[in-house]
Amino acid sequence: MSEVYKLPLSNSTYFSYSTSIVGIDVSITFIKNTRNNYYHFSVSLRDGTVVIDGMKLVTNFEMLTSASFESGLRGYFLLIPRDENIIESEETISKIADNFIFGFVS
């Protein structure tokens, strides 16, 4: 059975927080690339090991790496629209926290 961890988003151009996913302490950092108006995220373990580095947030796409899987994060990150009427665009991405839900599915 899958478990979903809902993770916070912000409309800021840079934000970061620490949390626990499947019992693993991680830091997640988001940076908005103002040139193309997309957010990228990185995930690092408590010891500083980077398991995802600057991956572009893409809606409805399972985001994972072999390093994240090997670290014990057996699952994927997912960005989904808050409702079916929201389409990924510069306008909706610029207000990412208002329009999308970010999470980890294990």
Secondary structure as GFF3:
##gff-version 3
##sequence-region A 1 106
A	DSSP	beta_strand	4	7	.	.	.	ID=ss1
A	DSSP	beta_strand	14	21	.	.	.	ID=ss2
A	DSSP	beta_strand	24	33	.	.	.	ID=ss3
A	DSSP	beta_strand	38	45	.	.	.	ID=ss4
A	DSSP	beta_strand	50	56	.	.	.	ID=ss5
A	DSSP	alpha_helix	66	70	.	.	.	ID=ss6
A	DSSP	beta_strand	76	81	.	.	.	ID=ss7
A	DSSP	alpha_helix	90	94	.	.	.	ID=ss8
A	DSSP	alpha_helix	96	99	.	.	.	ID=ss9
A	DSSP	beta_strand	100	105	.	.	.	ID=ss10
###
